[in-house]
Amino acid sequence: MNEPTRPDTALVQSAARSIGLEPRAAAPGADVTVDHGPVTLTVSVEAGTDDPRIVALLRYNGTLTAADYVTALVAVNAVNSAPPAPHVYLSAPGGEPLRTVLTAGEAPATADAAPLDATARLVLPVGDGVTRGQVADLIRAALRTGDELAEAMATAIPDSVPETGRTPGRRVVRPTVAELPPLTRERITAWFAARGVEEVPFDDETETVCLSMDGTPVDIILADPGQVVIRVAARVPATGEPDPGQLLHLCNHANTLSATAAVCAVQQSGDWWLVSRVGVPVAAGLSDTQVDAVIRTGVIGAGSQLKSVLRQV
């Protein structure tokens, strides 16, 4: 079993090669860059934060412009609302947020030919260290999300597909080996008990820890052994019929700025809901300090993301 260690470029590159990938010269600021069919993966170690993390970014290599924004926005929202909790957003090149706000019947106040980036983001908290298997599992999960992003863009905007996108990226099929203890109901309950919360409701049917934060339901979903999902949801206030275009734009803007959480808009029984989720790959297990980071930053991140959009609706 590999012992957790502080991540560096050598560890990230070794993890990529362990699952059959061959990184090319890394992009500026990245530790690993891999071309994968219609997407490009970059993996970076962000150590200079209160909660150090490894960040995997998948950039769609197709051609998107401001003229495609509304169509792409609907596709991105659909991806973000599907399992297993991806974090996808549209931005100006380089990740610059799109600051235009849509109104009914209008396109973004940008030249139609202005380029757009479509990017997926996945984060692994470092805690007091990571194993090579954890980093490899992060890369696997990121590539699956990249495939979902590319498929969504190709379906919504067929003309955007790059030549490389007509050949799928190499599938990574090697199984994940758990190197650290799994994330379980008992570990989550113990985390809350250490902070004075003795009653932690659990739904056995959905394998979900069911909590509440300031009256808002907070779920920690353990149904997928490969990924934990922290979910916070709230109905959009009934102050008139929300403009779907503007609602999706506000979600996208928040997702561009967020380090961990992705919020999407979902319509159910005539009402609009905002659902904010943080997904973390856990197939290789988690250390105690990583469990702390996942719960703490996940609950705060998902809740803050939800509130940031609700304040603007």
Residue frames as qw, qx, qy, qz and C-alpha x, y, z in Angstrom:
[[0.000, 0.889, 0.457, 0.000, 0.00, 0.00, 0.00],
 [0.390, 0.463, -0.031, 0.795, 1.36, 3.42, -0.93],
 [0.316, -0.553, -0.473, 0.608, 1.69, 5.81, 1.98],
 [0.171, 0.939, 0.288, 0.077, 0.19, 9.31, 1.56],
 [0.565, -0.182, 0.076, 0.801, 2.74, 11.93, 0.58],
 [0.125, 0.725, 0.074, -0.673, 2.73, 15.60, -0.38],
 [0.728, 0.538, 0.403, 0.136, 1.89, 15.76, -4.09],
 [0.134, -0.663, 0.360, 0.643, 4.35, 17.07, -6.66],
 [0.549, 0.555, -0.359, -0.512, 4.86, 16.92, -10.41],
 [0.164, 0.332, -0.925, -0.088, 6.64, 13.57, -10.26],
 [0.311, 0.153, 0.856, -0.384, 3.76, 11.95, -8.34],
 [0.570, 0.533, 0.210, -0.589, 1.10, 13.31, -10.70],
 [0.464, 0.550, -0.573, -0.393, 3.03, 12.18, -13.78],
 [0.001, 0.195, -0.977, 0.084, 3.62, 8.75, -12.25],
 [0.461, 0.298, 0.668, -0.503, -0.11, 8.42, -11.52],
 [0.591, 0.577, -0.110, -0.553, -0.98, 9.28, -15.13],
 [0.359, 0.465, -0.780, -0.218, 1.48, 6.73, -16.49],
 [0.243, -0.104, 0.916, -0.301, 0.21, 4.07, -14.05],
 [0.584, 0.433, 0.569, -0.385, -3.12, 4.02, -15.88],
 [0.644, 0.298, 0.589, 0.386, -1.61, 3.94, -19.37],
 [0.251, 0.955, 0.159, -0.020, -1.47, 7.65, -20.21],
 [0.683, 0.037, 0.072, 0.726, 1.55, 9.41, -21.66],
 [0.061, -0.901, -0.198, 0.381, 1.69, 13.07, -20.61],
 [0.578, 0.593, 0.100, 0.551, 3.11, 15.58, -23.07],
 [0.318, 0.158, -0.252, 0.900, 4.97, 18.75, -22.21],
 [0.143, -0.627, -0.672, 0.368, 2.88, 20.33, -19.47],
 [0.092, 0.810, 0.299, 0.497, 0.95, 23.50, -20.13],
 [0.156, 0.441, -0.366, 0.804, 2.08, 26.57, -18.16],
 [0.436, -0.362, 0.366, -0.738, 1.14, 26.20, -14.49],
 [0.931, -0.074, -0.081, -0.349, 0.24, 22.50, -14.86],
 [0.462, -0.506, 0.728, 0.003, 1.99, 19.40, -13.60],
 [0.421, 0.085, 0.867, 0.252, 0.53, 17.10, -16.25],
 [0.499, 0.460, -0.096, -0.728, -1.07, 17.67, -19.65],
 [0.390, 0.048, 0.903, 0.170, -2.69, 14.82, -21.61],
 [0.424, 0.195, -0.371, -0.802, -4.46, 14.95, -24.97],
 [0.313, 0.151, 0.911, -0.223, -7.57, 12.76, -24.84],
 [0.254, 0.545, 0.745, 0.288, -9.55, 12.78, -28.07],
 [0.069, 0.763, 0.349, 0.540, -11.77, 15.89, -28.12],
 [0.429, -0.896, -0.029, -0.109, -10.55, 17.18, -24.73],
 [0.501, 0.475, -0.501, 0.522, -7.26, 18.17, -23.16],
 [0.721, -0.626, -0.290, 0.063, -6.58, 17.27, -19.53],
 [0.281, 0.583, -0.449, 0.616, -4.38, 19.37, -17.28],
 [0.735, -0.546, -0.389, 0.101, -3.67, 18.42, -13.67],
 [0.197, 0.645, -0.315, 0.668, -2.23, 20.93, -11.22],
 [0.563, -0.390, -0.590, 0.427, -1.25, 20.83, -7.55],
 [0.103, -0.766, -0.036, -0.634, -2.59, 23.89, -5.73],
 [0.650, -0.216, -0.568, 0.456, -0.61, 23.85, -2.49],
 [0.204, 0.113, -0.240, 0.942, -0.73, 27.53, -1.57],
 [0.468, -0.470, -0.274, -0.697, -4.23, 27.53, -0.08],
 [0.476, -0.393, 0.540, -0.572, -5.74, 26.83, 3.33],
 [0.843, 0.055, 0.495, -0.201, -7.07, 23.59, 1.86],
 [0.002, -0.497, 0.710, 0.500, -4.48, 22.29, -0.62],
 [0.790, 0.337, 0.422, -0.290, -5.92, 20.33, -3.52],
 [0.302, -0.129, 0.737, 0.591, -5.19, 18.69, -6.83],
 [0.487, 0.576, 0.197, -0.627, -7.25, 20.13, -9.66],
 [0.414, 0.108, 0.777, 0.461, -8.05, 18.35, -12.92],
 [0.366, 0.593, 0.052, -0.716, -9.34, 20.53, -15.77],
 [0.513, 0.251, 0.748, 0.338, -10.78, 19.15, -19.02],
 [0.203, 0.561, -0.086, -0.798, -11.01, 21.68, -21.84],
 [0.705, 0.499, 0.503, -0.030, -13.19, 20.88, -24.86],
 [0.381, -0.306, 0.459, 0.743, -11.08, 21.36, -27.99],
 [0.336, 0.604, 0.658, 0.299, -14.02, 22.15, -30.24],
 [0.144, 0.178, 0.136, 0.964, -14.83, 25.53, -31.73],
 [0.137, -0.730, -0.654, 0.140, -17.42, 27.44, -29.70],
 [0.168, 0.279, 0.054, 0.944, -18.33, 31.10, -30.10],
 [0.191, 0.154, 0.441, -0.863, -20.66, 33.57, -28.43],
 [0.557, 0.070, -0.374, -0.738, -23.24, 32.74, -31.09],
 [0.609, -0.077, -0.785, -0.078, -23.39, 29.23, -29.58],
 [0.020, -0.281, 0.631, -0.723, -23.69, 30.48, -26.00],
 [0.661, -0.126, 0.211, -0.709, -27.38, 29.85, -25.34],
 [0.897, 0.125, -0.358, -0.225, -27.32, 26.37, -26.90],
 [0.547, 0.287, -0.673, 0.407, -24.11, 25.46, -25.09],
 [0.233, -0.336, 0.493, -0.768, -25.48, 26.87, -21.83],
 [0.842, -0.105, 0.017, -0.528, -28.46, 24.50, -21.94],
 [0.856, 0.205, -0.470, 0.062, -26.14, 21.57, -22.68],
 [0.281, 0.372, -0.636, 0.614, -23.77, 22.49, -19.82],
 [0.501, -0.291, 0.361, -0.731, -26.66, 22.80, -17.36],
 [0.927, 0.002, -0.183, -0.326, -27.89, 19.35, -18.40],
 [0.684, 0.280, -0.591, 0.324, -24.44, 17.87, -17.78],
 [0.023, 0.357, -0.569, 0.741, -24.23, 19.54, -14.37],
 [0.668, -0.202, 0.207, -0.686, -27.66, 18.21, -13.39],
 [0.906, 0.100, -0.374, -0.171, -26.78, 14.59, -14.22],
 [0.809, -0.517, 0.255, 0.115, -24.90, 12.08, -12.07],
 [0.677, -0.390, -0.528, 0.333, -22.28, 11.77, -10.80],
 [0.275, -0.906, -0.156, 0.282, -22.00, 15.55, -10.07],
 [0.642, 0.270, 0.148, 0.702, -19.73, 17.09, -12.69],
 [0.154, -0.796, -0.113, 0.574, -18.57, 20.72, -12.57],
 [0.500, 0.319, 0.502, 0.629, -18.75, 22.16, -16.09],
 [0.026, 0.818, 0.226, -0.529, -18.81, 25.79, -17.17],
 [0.555, 0.645, 0.267, 0.453, -18.49, 28.13, -20.14],
 [0.360, -0.761, -0.006, 0.540, -16.02, 30.99, -20.05],
 [0.396, 0.878, -0.250, -0.095, -13.99, 33.36, -22.15],
 [0.812, 0.336, -0.396, 0.267, -10.61, 31.88, -23.14],
 [0.331, 0.367, -0.591, 0.637, -8.39, 31.14, -20.18],
 [0.362, -0.424, -0.773, 0.304, -11.28, 30.81, -17.74],
 [0.025, -0.010, 0.136, -0.990, -12.26, 34.48, -17.71],
 [0.232, 0.467, 0.774, -0.360, -15.90, 34.70, -16.49],
 [0.052, 0.446, 0.562, 0.695, -18.59, 35.81, -18.90],
 [0.061, -0.259, -0.490, 0.830, -20.07, 38.88, -17.23],
 [0.328, -0.120, -0.371, -0.860, -22.99, 39.52, -19.56],
 [0.328, 0.192, 0.777, -0.502, -26.46, 38.86, -18.16],
 [0.012, -0.238, -0.796, -0.556, -29.08, 37.47, -20.50],
 [0.422, 0.263, 0.370, -0.785, -32.57, 38.88, -20.80],
 [0.663, 0.367, 0.637, -0.139, -35.44, 37.31, -22.66],
 [0.655, 0.709, 0.257, 0.041, -34.77, 37.03, -26.38],
 [0.142, 0.927, -0.346, -0.027, -31.27, 38.48, -26.25],
 [0.891, 0.174, -0.251, 0.336, -27.85, 36.99, -26.92],
 [0.615, -0.526, -0.105, 0.578, -24.77, 37.89, -24.87],
 [0.170, 0.976, -0.025, -0.135, -23.53, 41.42, -25.43],
 [0.469, -0.495, 0.597, 0.423, -20.45, 40.04, -27.17],
 [0.418, 0.496, -0.516, -0.559, -19.52, 39.75, -30.83],
 [0.946, 0.061, 0.058, -0.314, -20.97, 36.51, -32.19],
 [0.788, 0.439, -0.402, 0.158, -17.52, 35.37, -33.28],
 [0.196, -0.698, 0.569, -0.388, -15.92, 35.77, -29.84],
 [0.580, 0.124, -0.805, 0.025, -14.50, 32.41, -28.73],
 [0.704, -0.514, 0.184, -0.455, -15.80, 30.45, -25.74],
 [0.216, 0.318, -0.907, 0.170, -14.19, 27.72, -23.68],
 [0.838, -0.330, -0.156, -0.407, -16.11, 24.77, -22.27],
 [0.231, 0.462, -0.763, 0.388, -14.32, 23.28, -19.26],
 [0.822, -0.430, -0.336, -0.165, -14.93, 20.53, -16.70],
 [0.023, 0.635, -0.572, 0.518, -13.30, 20.68, -13.26],
 [0.871, -0.340, -0.350, -0.059, -12.69, 17.99, -10.64],
 [0.042, -0.737, 0.482, -0.472, -10.90, 18.46, -7.31],
 [0.827, -0.217, -0.493, 0.163, -9.23, 16.11, -4.82],
 [0.369, -0.880, 0.202, -0.220, -8.44, 17.52, -1.35],
 [0.532, 0.482, -0.632, 0.294, -4.86, 16.78, -0.30],
 [0.778, -0.615, -0.097, -0.085, -5.23, 16.80, 3.48],
 [0.464, -0.741, 0.460, 0.157, -1.93, 15.63, 4.94],
 [0.133, -0.417, 0.799, 0.413, -1.01, 13.79, 1.74],
 [0.817, 0.334, -0.019, -0.470, -2.24, 11.70, -1.19],
 [0.677, -0.169, 0.683, 0.215, -1.35, 8.34, -2.67],
 [0.012, 0.251, -0.664, -0.704, -0.53, 7.67, -6.30],
 [0.045, 0.358, 0.919, 0.161, -3.69, 5.59, -6.52],
 [0.077, 0.727, 0.481, -0.484, -5.82, 8.53, -5.40],
 [0.075, 0.599, -0.285, -0.745, -4.30, 10.78, -8.06],
 [0.015, -0.035, 0.874, 0.484, -4.80, 8.06, -10.69],
 [0.074, 0.544, 0.828, -0.114, -8.45, 7.74, -9.62],
 [0.090, 0.722, 0.159, -0.667, -8.89, 11.51, -9.93],
 [0.059, 0.402, -0.582, -0.704, -7.51, 11.39, -13.47],
 [0.055, 0.231, 0.943, 0.232, -9.79, 8.47, -14.40],
 [0.089, 0.685, 0.640, -0.337, -12.85, 10.31, -13.09],
 [0.053, 0.661, -0.109, -0.740, -11.79, 13.50, -14.86],
 [0.010, 0.182, -0.762, -0.621, -11.46, 11.74, -18.21],
 [0.067, 0.463, 0.883, 0.044, -14.94, 10.24, -17.83],
 [0.071, 0.771, 0.355, -0.524, -16.30, 13.73, -17.16],
 [0.016, -0.508, 0.432, 0.745, -14.39, 15.02, -20.17],
 [0.066, 0.139, 0.896, 0.417, -16.04, 12.40, -22.34],
 [0.061, 0.672, 0.709, -0.202, -19.46, 13.50, -21.05],
 [0.012, 0.727, 0.013, -0.686, -18.65, 17.14, -21.79],
 [0.034, -0.300, 0.663, 0.685, -17.46, 16.36, -25.31],
 [0.074, 0.349, 0.909, 0.214, -20.53, 14.22, -26.04],
 [0.058, 0.749, 0.522, -0.403, -22.86, 16.96, -24.80],
 [0.023, 0.657, -0.211, -0.723, -21.17, 19.63, -26.93],
 [0.059, -0.118, 0.816, 0.563, -21.10, 17.40, -30.02],
 [0.085, 0.511, 0.855, 0.030, -24.81, 16.63, -29.64],
 [0.037, 0.810, 0.366, -0.457, -25.85, 20.23, -29.03],
 [0.220, 0.867, -0.231, -0.382, -23.49, 21.88, -31.53],
 [0.929, 0.136, 0.289, 0.187, -22.30, 19.30, -34.10],
 [0.545, 0.774, -0.077, 0.314, -20.26, 21.85, -36.04],
 [0.288, -0.871, 0.359, -0.172, -18.09, 22.42, -32.96],
 [0.945, -0.225, 0.217, 0.102, -16.53, 18.96, -32.98],
 [0.036, -0.776, 0.559, 0.290, -12.75, 19.06, -33.54],
 [0.694, 0.397, -0.567, -0.201, -11.09, 16.62, -35.92],
 [0.163, 0.287, -0.876, 0.351, -9.51, 14.86, -32.95],
 [0.509, -0.031, 0.506, -0.695, -13.00, 14.58, -31.45],
 [0.809, 0.225, -0.272, -0.471, -14.04, 12.16, -34.16],
 [0.687, 0.143, -0.689, 0.182, -11.68, 9.65, -32.54],
 [0.659, -0.718, -0.117, -0.189, -12.54, 8.96, -28.89],
 [0.080, -0.741, 0.610, -0.269, -9.80, 9.32, -26.31],
 [0.496, 0.168, -0.846, 0.102, -8.10, 6.15, -25.14],
 [0.725, -0.538, -0.204, -0.379, -10.24, 4.45, -22.55],
 [0.051, 0.473, -0.744, 0.469, -8.69, 3.96, -19.12],
 [0.807, -0.236, -0.368, -0.397, -10.03, 0.64, -17.86],
 [0.479, 0.141, -0.746, 0.441, -7.56, -0.42, -15.18],
 [0.531, -0.680, -0.488, -0.133, -9.46, -0.88, -11.91],
 [0.122, -0.754, 0.324, -0.559, -8.93, 1.39, -8.92],
 [0.673, -0.130, -0.654, 0.321, -7.19, -0.22, -5.95],
 [0.430, -0.856, -0.106, -0.266, -8.29, 1.15, -2.56],
 [0.578, 0.317, -0.468, 0.588, -5.16, 2.30, -0.72],
 [0.068, -0.188, 0.476, -0.856, -6.85, 4.09, 2.18],
 [0.173, 0.329, 0.849, -0.375, -10.00, 3.40, 4.24],
 [0.030, 0.505, 0.650, 0.567, -13.30, 3.90, 2.38],
 [0.203, -0.151, 0.184, -0.950, -15.59, 6.81, 3.17],
 [0.290, -0.350, -0.889, -0.048, -18.43, 5.32, 5.21],
 [0.404, -0.737, -0.327, -0.433, -21.46, 6.43, 7.16],
 [0.741, -0.546, -0.258, 0.293, -19.55, 5.69, 10.37],
 [0.541, -0.022, -0.007, 0.841, -16.66, 7.98, 9.47],
 [0.044, -0.529, -0.253, -0.809, -19.04, 10.82, 8.60],
 [0.597, -0.694, -0.352, -0.197, -21.01, 10.29, 11.82],
 [0.727, -0.371, -0.197, 0.543, -17.78, 10.34, 13.82],
 [0.338, 0.272, 0.091, 0.897, -16.74, 13.60, 12.12],
 [0.295, -0.632, -0.244, -0.674, -19.97, 15.30, 13.19],
 [0.742, -0.572, -0.345, 0.064, -19.89, 13.72, 16.67],
 [0.636, -0.111, -0.165, 0.745, -16.42, 15.23, 17.23],
 [0.066, 0.253, 0.080, 0.962, -18.07, 18.61, 16.61],
 [0.215, 0.104, 0.576, -0.782, -20.95, 18.07, 19.00],
 [0.649, 0.131, -0.239, -0.711, -23.55, 16.80, 16.53],
 [0.383, -0.174, 0.881, -0.215, -24.80, 13.50, 17.98],
 [0.642, 0.433, 0.587, -0.235, -27.85, 12.87, 15.78],
 [0.080, 0.440, -0.580, -0.680, -26.89, 12.33, 12.13],
 [0.776, 0.309, 0.369, -0.408, -29.93, 11.00, 10.21],
 [0.079, -0.341, 0.818, 0.457, -29.23, 8.42, 7.51],
 [0.786, 0.307, 0.042, -0.535, -31.53, 7.16, 4.75],
 [0.580, -0.243, 0.763, 0.151, -30.63, 3.51, 4.19],
 [0.704, 0.536, 0.466, -0.011, -32.53, 3.26, 0.92],
 [0.474, 0.868, -0.029, 0.147, -30.60, 6.07, -0.78],
 [0.794, -0.135, -0.139, 0.576, -27.45, 5.71, 1.35],
 [0.173, 0.672, 0.052, 0.718, -27.61, 9.39, 2.20],
 [0.336, -0.336, -0.506, 0.720, -26.68, 11.34, 5.31],
 [0.026, -0.734, -0.480, -0.480, -29.53, 13.85, 5.67],
 [0.372, -0.323, -0.356, 0.794, -28.66, 17.11, 7.43],
 [0.083, 0.899, 0.390, 0.180, -29.93, 20.69, 7.56],
 [0.465, -0.099, -0.075, 0.876, -28.04, 23.98, 7.37],
 [0.120, 0.212, 0.101, -0.965, -29.99, 27.13, 8.29],
 [0.614, 0.371, 0.418, -0.558, -33.19, 25.29, 7.35],
 [0.600, 0.561, -0.406, -0.400, -31.82, 24.12, 3.99],
 [0.976, -0.086, 0.199, -0.025, -31.46, 20.35, 3.39],
 [0.126, 0.730, -0.662, -0.112, -27.87, 19.16, 3.02],
 [0.987, 0.021, 0.100, -0.124, -27.29, 15.61, 1.74],
 [0.090, -0.628, 0.755, 0.165, -24.06, 13.60, 1.77],
 [0.905, 0.241, -0.024, -0.348, -24.67, 10.81, -0.74],
 [0.331, -0.519, 0.784, 0.079, -22.67, 7.57, -0.45],
 [0.870, 0.278, 0.294, -0.283, -24.59, 5.46, -2.98],
 [0.748, 0.613, -0.233, 0.104, -21.70, 5.46, -5.50],
 [0.824, -0.459, 0.069, 0.325, -18.59, 3.82, -4.00],
 [0.658, 0.262, 0.161, 0.687, -16.48, 5.73, -6.51],
 [0.122, 0.399, 0.029, 0.908, -17.65, 9.21, -5.60],
 [0.145, -0.554, -0.639, 0.514, -19.16, 11.04, -2.64],
 [0.053, 0.534, 0.366, 0.760, -21.61, 13.82, -3.51],
 [0.116, -0.421, -0.522, 0.733, -22.56, 16.66, -1.19],
 [0.020, 0.480, 0.602, 0.638, -25.81, 18.26, -2.33],
 [0.025, 0.428, 0.451, -0.783, -27.70, 21.38, -1.26],
 [0.063, 0.408, 0.679, 0.608, -30.96, 22.40, -2.97],
 [0.090, 0.458, 0.450, -0.761, -33.52, 25.18, -2.70],
 [0.345, 0.682, 0.618, 0.184, -36.56, 26.30, -4.67],
 [0.228, 0.217, 0.147, 0.938, -36.20, 29.55, -6.57],
 [0.110, 0.381, 0.517, -0.759, -38.38, 32.12, -4.76],
 [0.237, 0.579, 0.733, 0.266, -41.80, 32.52, -6.38],
 [0.039, -0.630, -0.117, 0.767, -41.48, 36.22, -7.25],
 [0.549, 0.656, -0.157, -0.494, -42.74, 35.76, -10.77],
 [0.957, 0.249, 0.130, 0.080, -41.72, 33.40, -13.55],
 [0.449, -0.626, 0.418, 0.481, -37.89, 33.23, -13.67],
 [0.580, 0.706, -0.303, -0.271, -36.24, 33.79, -17.04],
 [0.973, -0.099, 0.158, 0.137, -34.61, 30.40, -17.74],
 [0.668, 0.581, -0.115, 0.450, -31.85, 31.96, -19.83],
 [0.058, -0.783, 0.339, -0.519, -30.82, 34.35, -17.12],
 [0.812, -0.481, 0.254, -0.211, -31.11, 31.64, -14.46],
 [0.953, 0.121, 0.064, 0.269, -28.76, 29.34, -16.39],
 [0.433, 0.707, -0.193, 0.525, -26.39, 32.24, -17.00],
 [0.388, -0.759, 0.323, -0.411, -26.22, 33.05, -13.29],
 [0.941, -0.259, 0.220, 0.007, -25.45, 29.40, -12.54],
 [0.826, 0.402, -0.019, 0.394, -22.73, 29.32, -15.17],
 [0.132, 0.811, -0.262, 0.506, -21.15, 32.52, -13.87],
 [0.638, -0.631, 0.342, -0.278, -21.06, 31.10, -10.33],
 [0.977, -0.026, 0.173, 0.121, -19.58, 27.83, -11.59],
 [0.608, 0.650, -0.166, 0.426, -16.80, 29.68, -13.39],
 [0.088, -0.763, 0.375, -0.520, -15.77, 31.33, -10.13],
 [0.822, -0.459, 0.207, -0.267, -16.19, 28.30, -7.84],
 [0.032, 0.582, -0.813, 0.006, -13.26, 26.11, -6.86],
 [0.162, -0.085, 0.970, -0.163, -15.33, 23.08, -5.89],
 [0.401, 0.410, 0.720, -0.391, -19.12, 23.32, -6.28],
 [0.041, -0.094, -0.614, -0.783, -21.35, 23.37, -9.35],
 [0.355, 0.380, 0.546, -0.657, -24.90, 24.71, -9.27],
 [0.004, -0.159, -0.761, -0.629, -27.55, 23.90, -11.87],
 [0.471, 0.103, 0.183, -0.857, -31.16, 24.86, -12.46],
 [0.039, -0.138, -0.977, -0.159, -33.80, 22.12, -12.57],
 [0.493, -0.105, -0.064, -0.861, -37.52, 22.47, -13.25],
 [0.139, -0.142, -0.974, 0.110, -39.83, 20.13, -11.32],
 [0.046, -0.632, -0.764, 0.122, -43.64, 20.24, -11.26],
 [0.126, 0.873, 0.320, 0.344, -43.62, 23.76, -12.64],
 [0.394, -0.907, 0.102, 0.112, -41.16, 25.12, -10.06],
 [0.582, 0.638, -0.394, 0.315, -37.52, 26.01, -10.62],
 [0.790, -0.595, 0.055, 0.135, -34.96, 24.62, -8.20],
 [0.277, 0.789, -0.527, 0.151, -31.28, 25.35, -7.75],
 [0.965, -0.253, 0.012, 0.076, -29.16, 22.32, -6.92],
 [0.122, 0.836, -0.519, 0.127, -25.56, 22.79, -5.80],
 [0.989, -0.143, 0.012, 0.032, -23.25, 19.77, -5.62],
 [0.024, -0.757, 0.653, 0.023, -19.67, 18.90, -4.82],
 [0.993, 0.076, -0.053, -0.071, -18.42, 15.56, -6.11],
 [0.139, -0.744, 0.653, -0.014, -15.14, 14.00, -4.95],
 [0.800, 0.219, -0.547, -0.113, -13.67, 10.71, -6.24],
 [0.511, -0.576, 0.522, -0.367, -13.23, 8.28, -3.34],
 [0.953, 0.131, -0.234, -0.143, -12.67, 4.87, -4.94],
 [0.628, 0.355, -0.538, 0.436, -9.07, 4.81, -3.66],
 [0.590, -0.543, -0.500, 0.329, -10.19, 5.74, -0.13],
 [0.012, 0.847, -0.052, 0.530, -9.56, 8.82, 2.00],
 [0.432, 0.046, -0.604, 0.669, -7.35, 9.69, 4.95],
 [0.237, -0.672, -0.599, 0.365, -8.89, 11.27, 8.05],
 [0.125, -0.499, 0.013, 0.858, -7.64, 14.73, 7.06],
 [0.072, -0.054, -0.643, -0.760, -9.15, 14.28, 3.61],
 [0.197, -0.570, -0.796, -0.054, -12.49, 13.28, 5.14],
 [0.196, -0.644, -0.332, 0.661, -12.35, 16.50, 7.14],
 [0.043, -0.317, 0.326, 0.890, -11.61, 18.56, 4.02],
 [0.086, -0.259, -0.811, -0.517, -14.29, 16.82, 1.93],
 [0.198, -0.671, -0.707, 0.106, -17.07, 17.39, 4.46],
 [0.221, -0.648, -0.211, 0.698, -16.01, 20.85, 5.56],
 [0.018, -0.336, 0.377, 0.863, -15.25, 22.38, 2.18],
 [0.034, -0.271, -0.853, -0.445, -18.04, 20.39, 0.48],
 [0.120, -0.708, -0.671, 0.188, -20.83, 21.56, 2.77],
 [0.128, -0.685, -0.065, 0.715, -19.54, 25.14, 2.83],
 [0.110, -0.209, 0.582, 0.778, -18.82, 25.18, -0.90],
 [0.021, -0.413, -0.832, -0.368, -22.18, 23.77, -1.99],
 [0.136, -0.756, -0.560, 0.310, -24.08, 26.02, 0.41],
 [0.154, -0.602, 0.091, 0.779, -22.19, 29.17, -0.56],
 [0.098, 0.000, 0.696, 0.711, -22.63, 28.42, -4.26],
 [0.047, -0.596, -0.788, -0.148, -26.38, 28.04, -3.82],
 [0.165, -0.786, -0.359, 0.475, -26.70, 31.28, -1.85],
 [0.221, -0.383, 0.310, 0.842, -24.59, 33.24, -4.35],
 [0.006, -0.236, -0.721, -0.651, -27.09, 32.46, -7.12],
 [0.171, -0.679, -0.711, 0.060, -30.21, 32.88, -4.98],
 [0.215, -0.621, -0.182, 0.732, -29.08, 36.39, -4.04],
 [0.038, -0.278, 0.428, 0.859, -29.10, 37.37, -7.72],
 [0.044, 0.380, 0.867, 0.320, -32.39, 35.78, -8.77]]
